Amino acid sequence: MRGEDKSLETSIICSRSKCASEISKLFLLDTFCLPLISYGCECANYDCIQLCQLNVRWNNAYRKVFGMHAWQSVKELQFMCERLDFRHICLLKKLLFLHKVSRLDNSVLKMCYFLLSVY
């Protein structure tokens, strides 16, 4: 369901911004769509299939913005635009969350972080 909502938003953004540049459309995707599909991924434990589906949907958004076909890879495009795929976005958000938790003064959260890092 989350992916369907994202596809709808991608379609709305692309249809409402036909005269905008691709970078402007990517900015809109990063601003409005990415927070919706990545909400809570810091604590979500996606299995491989779920993470792959979300990554495919994020790649499809790039394809739609740049007018690419489904069989064309967007990896080079993401690299050239200095963007990450969804898998790496999710991993980065998890690392940033753990880094912030490790620096807190709250002893309960520090103990949770310690227990999490041991396992």
Steps between C-alpha positions, in 0.01 A plus 500: 500500500781741580651445155165567331473833682852589392426415135195723515702787644773451242239516225348815649840669535602410145167602347486833685859592420529430126697820437734449796851363463585147607701628796197699619286188472758302698493770767121463521533121526759532776287755681155340478528132405817380670389594853180303449662176389795528736299595810603275785757303302748568782313257721326284238652164430421452131565160355691474174185487284342809659821700472540393138140604420552842655828538313331408171228758561758767580690410182175517302453856622838586345397328179180701487678830561764437233272320252686169517372151426451231763799299378742792526712526814492818707817428701724720288235772496474494879878513524524796263228683694680417827198309629464163670272209425237415758702219660786733578265778611344261750838378624627856535193599701556201731865590552418863572232392747740268682767770506256748655385245758859421594567867578198551730537556872200279584629192682205280397552577132873448535434155649262417213765613253763290677277192495420557134865538405599180685253289301 
